[in-house]
Amino acid sequence: MTRPRILVVGAGFAGVACVRRLERKLAPTEADVTLVTPQSYQLYLPLLPQVASGVLTPQSIALSLRRSKKYRTRIIPGGAIGVDLKSKVCVVQTINDKIVDEPYDYIVLAPGSVTRTFDIPGLTEHAFGMKTLAEAAYVRDHVIAQLDLADASDDPAERAARLQFVVVGGGYAGTETAACLQRLTHAAVQRYPRLDPGLIKWHLIDIAPKLMPELGEKLGRSAQEILGRRGIQVSLGVSIDKAGAEEVTFTDGRVVPTHTLIWTAGVVASPLIGTLGAETVRGRLAVTPEMCLPGHDGVFALGDSAAVPDLAKGDGAVCPPTAQHAMRQGKSVADNVIATLRGTPMQPYVHRDLGLVVDLGGKDAVSKPLGIELRGVPAQAVARGYHWSALRTNVAKARVMTNWLLNAVAGDDFVRTGFQARKPARLKDFEFTDAYLTPEQVRARVEGGTVDSP
């Protein structure tokens, strides 16, 4: 008899936690485990703003999936673009654009999320994202390039436009991105004697009435005050009306001349979920507390793409798309897959939120561990301590700690790598959201019909 085939889609916090637990708890003869991911690393996403600002190197938060000597999972280098639940087949587009069918007996769907965009003229053509390692590295190069170009320009209007930066999104990603990059430009401009530091202006805007409302009234206000002291203009109840190559128009009528628009206004579930034809909750797959898809044996979903009931909160709440939930859901799903294999009862997922941490760079931070409100150095210690302990490998921990210490002692550096110079790198160029099949295309392919390219 052939061994059961377990297919895990996605190498984020949820997918990797699931795979690692399966490897530890399953004997090699019990099942074959396969992981579908375009990258051979797990990205520690919460520290991405520190890569964009140069505090951390990209390699330090890209945790290799092949480093462990005990690693026995087969990796398919590509992305899942469709799933046929009836035939138990996952359609995968490899990194060289070959489309293959991968059969499974059990599937764990953890494809994560993509940047949420709206039908705003010029947005995808002119905005940068902050969701991938490549985007963070590119944004860093771009921001430093604006200082170089402003310093070289004799046109006051061009100089002013290049020194204005707009970040959309008042959540954790947007707030930390604006804070970290503002520190970078503030330090860098000291090396440009021809530039007036007063010309550098950062705008953080969000359509919500409060900055990071999950932190509560006091901490949210503290974070806004910190940003204000640094000269970051925070505008709430405001979004983007249209975006151009050299200016951005806000919904309140303001026109800001700028060459830098960074879009971090939330995320939505991976388009893969739309290929299943299953019930969703605000775009996320509706699952049971055991993270099973109702009506489909052997199908599990978790992380950002699943509406997992939050039993710790009750009242019909679902778990927010955070790293701490994803990591714990990954372990819980692995246990439930093993329970299904061995014919034992599955367990529901229950986890009480441990709190929130927001690193604003330097000595500035706000944190709320276990409901305790912290600011300044204590909050920074908690924030960095939490991130450091959550890194999966000792090598990653060593690299991150070394980067932090080196940055504290030597300060920032302002080198443009130029790895992606003169290549398009806006929102539409990174997440490949047009690659997914429709449910009809998936069915036609699995049944042997011809399918047009997505």
N, C-alpha and C positions, 0 to 999 in steps of 0.2 A: 504494500500500500504506500502511496505517496504521502509525504508529510503535508499537513495543512499549511496553506500559504497565507501569511499575514502581510498586508500591504499598508504601509504608513505613508500618507501624503503630507509633505511639509516638514521642514527641518528648523522650525522655530522653537520657542520654549516648550510648547505642548508636544510636538512631534518628537523632538530629541529626548525629552523626559520619558516619553512612552517607549521609544526604542531601547534606551539604556536599561529601563526596568525589565523589559521583555528579555533582553540579553542576560541579565543577572538571574532572573527567576525561571526561565525556560531552559530545559536541557536541549542541546543541539539537535537531538533526535525527535523532539516534540513538534517543532514547527520551523519553517523557513521564514525569515523576516526580510522584507525588502523595503527600502526607503526611496521615495521619489522626491528629488530636490535639484534645482538648477545649480546650487552651489555645494561645495564639499565642506561647508562650515556652518556653524550656528552663529548668527549675529546677535550680540548682546545689545539690543536696540535702545535701551534707556540711556546708554552712554554715547549714542551717536552725535549729539550736539557737541560733546567734547572732542570728537574726531574732527568735526567741522571747524572747531576753533583751534585745533592743533595741540590741545592739551594731551590727547592720546593719539598714538599712531593707529592707522586702520587695522594693522595686524593684531593689535592687542585685544580687540573686541570681536575678532573673527576666530571662533573656537573650532579647531579642526575636528572633523567627524572621523578621521582615520588615525588619530594619534594613539588611541588605546590599543594595546596589544591583544586585548580580549575582544576587540570589535569583530563581529562576524556577520553583520548585516550587509546585504547586497545593496549597493547604491545605483539607482538609475539616474544619470545626470540629465535632468529635464524637469518639465512642469506638467502636472496633470491638467488636461484641457477638457476632460469630459469623463463621466462615469455612467455606465449602464448598470443600474442596480439589479435589474432582472437577470441579465446574463452574467453578472459579477465580473465585469471587465472594466478596467480603467484605461482610458486613452491618454497616452503620454507623448508630448512633443519634446524630443531631446534637444540638447544645446546645439546640435548641428542641423536642427529643423526636420529631423526624421520623425515620423509619427508611428508609434508602436502601440499594440494592444497588450496590456498586462493583466492576466486573469488573477483572481484572488479567491480565497475562501472567507477571509475576514479583512475588512478594510477600516482603517482609522483615518478619518478626514480631519487634518489639521493644516489646511492650506493658508491659514492666517487671513490677513486683510490687505486691502490696497487703499491708496489715498482717496479720500472722498472729494470729488470735484462737482461743480455745478455748471450749468449752461451759461457761463460768463464769457463774453467775447474776449478772445485772446488769452484766456487763462492757461490752457494746456500748451499753447505755443510759446508763452513768454515766462511762465512761472517755474521756479525750481521746487523740487520736492525734498523731503527729509525722511525717506523711508528705507533707503538702501545705503550700503557702504560706498558705492560709487557716487551716489548723489552727495553724500557728506564730503567726500574728498573733492568733488567738483566744485561745490559751493565754497569751500575754503579757498581754492585756487581763484575762483571768480571774485570773491570779496577782496582778496589781496590785489588782484589785477585792477580792480577799480581804483585802489589807492595809487597804483603805479600809473594808470592812465590819467587820473586827475592831476598827479604831480607833473606829468609831462605835458599837460594841456595848457594853452594860453587863453582858452575861451572860458570866461567866468561861468557862463551858463552850463557848459558841459562839465566843468569841474564840480559845480554844485549838484548836478544831477547824479554824477558818479559817486558822490559822497552821501547820498540819501539811500536808505535801505528800508524795505517794507517787509514785515513778517505778518502773515495772516494766520490766526489761530491762537486763542488765549488759553489753550490747554497746556499740559506738561511739555509736550514736544515744542510747541511754538514759544512758550515762555522761556524754556531753557535755551532754545536756539537763539532767540533774540539776546538773552542775557550773556551767553557765552561768546557770541560773535561781536557784541558790542565791546566786551572786554578786549577782544583781539584787536579791533580797529582802534580802540583808545590807546592801547600799548603801541601799536604799529605806527600810528601817526607821529609819534615822537621821533621816528627815524626819517620823517619826510619834512625837512625844514621849510619847504616852499608851501606846505599845506597849512591852512588855518584849522586847528582842531575844532573850532566852533562850527565849521561847515559840516562836520559829520553828524548826521541825524538818523536816528533809528525810530521806526514807527512799528508798534505792535497793535494790531487791530483784531477785534472779534465781534461777531454779531450778538453774542451773549451779553447780558447786563453786568456780569461779574467775571473777574479773572479767576480761573481755576476754582469754581464753586465747590468742588469736592473737598477742598481744604477747610471750608468754613469761612465765616465772615471775617474774623480777625486775621487769620493767616493769609487769606486772599488779599486783604487790604495791606498787610505787611509786605507781601511780595510786590504789590503795585507801588508801594512807597519806595522800596529798594530800587526798582526799575526807574522810577521818577528821579531819584537822586543821581542816578547814572546818566540821566539825560534822555532816556528812552520814553518817547511819547506814547502813552497807552490810550487808545480810543475804543470804547466799548459801545455796543449797539451799532457798529459800523462794519461794513464788508466792502468787497470790491464790486464796482459796477462794470468796469472793463479794464483790460490790461493791454498795454502796448510795449514796443521794444524800448521806448525811452520815457514813458510816463504811465502812471496808474491813476485811475479815477475811482474815488471812494463813493459809496452810496450817499454820503452827506454832501456831495457836490465838490469836495476838494480834489484838486488835480495835483499829484505829487510827481515832479520830474525825477525819475529814477531808472537805473538799469538793473536793479536787483529786487525781484519779488519772490519771496519764499513762502510757499503755500503748505501749511500744516493744519488745516481746518478739519481735523478728524479723519476717521477711517471707515470703510465699509467692508463687509465680508467679501472674500475672494469671489470673483465671477464663477469659479468652479461650482459653487453652490447652486447657481441658476441652471446648471446642466442636469441636475438630478430630478427635477420635476417634483420635488417634495415640498412639504409645508415649511414656511419660514416665518420668523418673527422679526420684523424690521430688517429683513434681508439676511438674518442669521438662521441657520437650520434649527428647526424645532426638535429638541431631543428630550428624553426622559432624564430623571435625576441620575440614572446610571450611565448617561451619555450615549444611549442607544437610539437609533432612528426607528420610530414606531412603524411596525409593519414590515420591517426588513431585517431578517436575521443576519447577524455578523457585521452589521454596519454601525460604526461608532463615529461620533463627531464631537469636537471640543475646541477650545481656544476662541480666537476672535470670530471664527466663522460659525459658531454654534451658540444658540441661546440656551445655555445650561441653567436650569433652575437654581437659584441661590437659596438653599434650604436654611442657611444660617440667618438670613434676613426674613424669609417668608413673604407673605402677602403677594405672591406671584412674581417676585423680583427675579431677574436673571443676573448671572455673574458678569461684571464689567470686563471689557477686553484688556486685562492687565497681565503683566508677566507673572505675578505671584499666583494668580488663579491658573494661568496656562500651565505652569510647571507642575502644580499639584494635580490638575486635571489629567495631565499626561501620565503621571504615576497611577492615578485611580483607574484610568481607562486600560492601562496595561494589566492591572490586577483583574479587571472585569473581562478582558479578552482571555486571560489565563483561566479564570473561573469558568468561562464558557467552554473552553477547550477541555477542561477537566470535569465538567458537569457539576460544578459547585455554584452556590448562589452568588449573584453579583451584589455589589454594595453601592448605595447612592453616594454622590459626591457632596461633601459638606466641608466648608472651610470659612472661618470667620476672618474677614479682612484684617491684615496686620497693621495697616496704616499707609501713609503716603509720604514720599520724600521728593523734594524739588531742589536740585543743585543749581544755583544761580552763578556759580563760578567764584573763585577767590574764597573769601570768608563768608560769602553771602549764601544763605539757604533758608528754606522753611520746611519743616517736617512735622508729621503728626503720627509718630509711632504709637500704636495701641491707644490712640485717642489723646496722647499728651502733645500739646502744642509747643514746638521749639523754634527758635530763631537764631540766626548768626552762627557762631562757631559750633555750639552744641548740635544744631540742626545739620550743619555741614558734616560733622563727624558721624552722625547717624546716617545721613544720606550716602556718604562714601563707604561707610562700613557696611551698609546693607548691600550696595552694589558689589563691593569687593567680595563679600561672602557668597553672593549669588552666582558669581562666575563659576563655571562648571569644572575647570581644570586648574591645577596648581601653576601651570605655565602661564595661563591667562592672568591669574592673580599676580604673579611675579611681574609680568609685563606692565600691567595697569599700575601697580604700586610704584614701580620704577619710573614710569612716565609721570605720575603725580609728583614724586619727589624731585625729579629732574626739573619739572616745570616750576615747582615752588622755589627751587634754588636758582635756576638759570633764567627763568622767565620764558616768555613766548618766543618762538621764531616765526619768521615771516617769509618763508620760502614757498614759491609756487612750484609744484612738481611738474606741471605741464603734461601729465600723462594723457589727458583728454583734450588737449589744446586744439581749438578749431574744429571740434566735433560737437554736434547738437547734443544737448544734455538737459532738456526741459522735462516737464512732467510726462509728456507723451512719449518720451524716448526711453523710459526706464522700466515701466511696470507691465508693458505688453498686454494690456487688458483686452485687446482685440484678437487675441490668439485663441479664445475659448470657443468651443462648439456649442450649438444649440442642442436641446434634448433630441430633436429629430435627426440632426446630423450624427449624434452619437449612436442612435439606434440604427441608422442606415449603415454606418461603418461596421458596427458589430455584426450586423446581419449580412454583411458582404456586399452592400451597395456602394456606389461611388459617392464621395463626399467632396464638395467644393472646399477649397482652402479657407480657413477661418479668416 
